[in-house]
Amino acid sequence: MVELALVMLVVYLVVAAGIELGRMVFSARVIQDAARVAARELALTPLPPAPAGGFDDPVVQAALNNVLDPCKLVVDIDATPDLDALFATFPVVNQMLRAAMIVDLVTIDGAPRRLLRYPGALLRPPAGACTPPVEFIVGIPVVTSRGSDGVETIKWVGVLEEVRPDADACSGPFSVAAPDPIGCPSAPAGQPRGVVALRINYPYQAAALSAYIPRPPTTEDPMPPNLDRPIVAADGGVSDIGTAPGTPLPDDGAVGPYAGPYGLGRQFALAKQVRPFRKLLAAQAVFRREIFE
């Protein structure tokens, strides 16, 4: 029995790591295919050559919603008799991302709900953000830093966002020419113009592996042990340096890979509530735009 207990620790680690690695690779492949289709569809959409603000331009934003609608990333399973029929009405990238969604059991207003949703934080959308109105949207927190105790500082990103290789927030590569008349700086030499450059973000968080604060290597030990340094799930201490795309739900105390008001997850390990292993996957794609004038 002692030998079995010792061996099973290693077997569990190997099995858990294999399952989680497979899920990560599968998710990365799904979002890469989705990013490629999103860029191609937007590149073929008739749009002005140099819209002010790139993806932030209202005309471009409307076209983006026809490719990937952020208001259709959460589905109430119990209220949907035919998921296939519902997804057939969604934009093409929403349909592709279905394979990367998770089934989440949440408690809302004291009632359990089964949701099929994109991973991340479950949020209430702002008034008027979605037409028709929906109950929930998804926000993706990016951990920008951690304190010495592992408590996170986060900012928010969208599921789909423009890739901008410079700090020019007015133009970006989507414009054929830098829109100088509205006060934006000219494009740096060599920066591509007239292309759709986008990424799809996917917060992969493990269900069977926990996260730890690494110790700095030393000359005596390049990989010092850190089993006593798990990242504790302390949502009350999380600092938000950005603006959330919606309102986080009240903390129901649930445990799971994406539990908590910020969607950072909770697990029971070492007699504590700790964070799951986390990796933000980002799939990028670039397509040359077809310009219609």
N, C-alpha and C positions, 0 to 999 in steps of 0.2 A: 504493500500500500504506500509506503514511503517512496519507493522507487517510482511508482506510478504517479504520485503527486508531483515529484520533481520533473519527471518527463513531460507531464501534461502542461506544465507551465510553458515549456518550450514549444510544445505542439500547438497550444492556444495562440501563442505569439505568431507562429508561422502561418497558421490558418487565418487569423485575423488580419495579418499584414497582407496575405495573398488576396483575400476578399476585398479589402479596402483598396489595394492597388488596382485590382480589376475594375472596381467601380469608378475609380478616378480616371483610368484610361478610357473607359466607356463614356463617361461624362465629357471628357475632353474631346473625344471624337464627335459626339453629338453636337456640341456647341461650335466646333470648327466647321462642320458641314452647314450649320445654321448661319454662321457668320458669312460664309462664302455665298450662300443663297441671298442673304440680306443685302450684301454689297452689290451683287449682280442685279437684283430687282431694283434697287435704288438707282443704280447706274443707268438703267434703261427707262427710268421714269422721266418724262418731259418736265424739266424744271429750269428756272432762269440760270444763265451762265454764272452769275456772281451774286448769289443771294447774301444779303447782309447777315452775318452771324453764323454762316454754315448751318449745322444741324439745328441751331437755335432759331433759325428763321421760321416764322409760322407756316409758310408754304412748304418748306422742307419737312417740318415736323408733321404736317398733315400727311405727306407722302410716306414718312417713316411709320406712322400709325397703321397704314395700309399694308406694311410689310411685317412689323412686329408691334402689336398693340399692348402696351404695358398694363392696361386695364383688364387684360384677359389672360392673366397668369395664375389666377386662383379660381378653382372650381369647387363648389359644394357638391360632393359626391352623392349625398343622400337626397339632395334636391334635384339631381340630374338623372332622369331615367335612362338616357342614352348618351353616353359620353362620346361615342363615335360621331353621332349626328351633330352634337354640339361643336366638337372640334372641327368638323367639316365646314362650319361657318366662320372659323377664325382665320386670320391672316396666315400665310404660308409658313412663316418662321415660328409663330405660335404653335402650329401643328407639329413642326419638327422638334421643338423643345419639349413636347409632351413626354418623350422618352427619358428626359433628364429630370422630370418632376418627381416629387416625393408625395406619399400619402401621409398626412399629418393629422393626428387626433388632438384637437385643442378644445379648451373649455372657454366659452364666450358667454358672458352674462349668466353663468351658472349652468349652462347647457353644453354637453359634449357635441362637437362638430367634426365630421370627417372631411378634410379638404385635400384635393389634389392640387399641388401648388409648386411653383418654382422655388428653389431653396433661397433662403435669406431671411430677413426680418418681415414678419407679417404686420402690415400697417393699415390704418384707416386712411383712405384718400382724402385730400382736401375737397371742400365743396366745389362742385363744378369741374373737377379735374377729369372726370370720366363721363362720357355720354354713350349709352345710358349709364346712370349711376351704378356703381358696384360697391360691395361691402369692403373688399380688401384689395390691396395692391402689395407688391413686394419691393422692399428696399435692400440694397446690398451694402453692409458695413465693411469698410476697409480699415484694418488695424494699422494706424500710422506709427504708434509707439506703445511701449509697455513700461509701467513703473517697476521698481525693484521687486514689488510683490506680484507682478504679473498683470495688474489691473490695466485695462486697455484705454487708449485714446483712439477714437474712430472718426472717420469721415464717410460720407455717403456717395455712392456712385450708382448709375443706372444699370439696368440689365444690358442695354445697348447704348453705346456712346461713341462719339467721334474721336478718332485718333488725330491729335494735333501735334506735329513734331516741333512746334515752337510755341512761344508764349503769346502769339497773336490771337487773342480770343475773338477778334472780330471776323477774321477770314477763315483761317485753316485751309487745308488742301482742297476742300470741296469747291471753293470759288476758282473760276478760271483765271481771274486776275485779282490782286489785292485791292479791295474797295477803298482806295485812298480818299475819295470824296467824302466819306463819312468819318474821316479822321483816324483810320487804322494804318499802322505802319506797313510799308511795302514788304513783300515777301523776301526772305533771305535768298541769296543766290543758290540755285540748285534745289530749292524746295519744290516738290511736285505740286502742280496745280491742276484743277479740273479732274480730280479723282474722288471716288468714294473710298474713304479710309475709316473703317469702323472696327470696334471690338465688342464682343459679347462676354460679359463677366458672369462667372459661376462660382459661388462660394462652396467649395468642397469641404465638408466637415465629416469626420469619421464617426461611425456609430460604435466602433469597437476599439479605438485607439485614443489615448489621452495625450494632452499637450503638456510639455514641461519647459521650464526656463533653463536654457543651456548655461553651463558654466564655461568661463573662458579657458582655453587650453593652456597648459603649462609645459615647461620643458620636460618635466617628469612624466606628465600624462597628457597627451594631445587630445584625449577624449575622456575627461573626468566624469564620473557618474553624477547623475542629477535626479535620481529616484525620489529624493526628499524635497524636490522643488517643482511640484505640479502647479500648473496655472489654475488658481482657484477661481471659480465662477462667481464673481462679485459684481453683478450688474448695477448695484447701487453706486459703485464708485466709477463707472465708465464715464469718460469725458467725451462729449460730442463737439468737435470743432467745426462742423458744417451744419447744414440745414437738412433735416430729414425730409424725404419726399412725401411723408404722411405722418400720422400720429401713431406712435407705438401703442399696442394693446396693453392693458394692465397685466402685470406679472401674475400668472396663475400658479407659479411654483412648479410647473411641469419640468420633467427631465427628458432630454432628447437631443439629437444632434443639432437642431435649430431652435431649441427652446429659449425662452427669455425675451424681454422686450426688444433687444437688439439682434436677436437671431444668432447669437454667438454660441449657443448650446450649453448644455449641462450634462455631466455624467457623475455617477457615484464611483469613486475610486479612493483607496487609502483612507476610508472613513471621512471623505470630504466630497463636496460638489466641485468638480473640476471641469475645465474646458476640454472639448474634444480636439484631436489633432485637426488643424485647419490649413487649407491652402487655397488661395484665390486663383482660380484658373481664368485665363483671358485668351480668347480665340480672336485673331485678327484677320482681316481680309481687305484687299485693295483692288478696285476695279476702275478702269478708265471710264469716265462719264461720256455718254452720248448727248451732245448739246443740240437742242432744238431752238431755233430763233424765228 
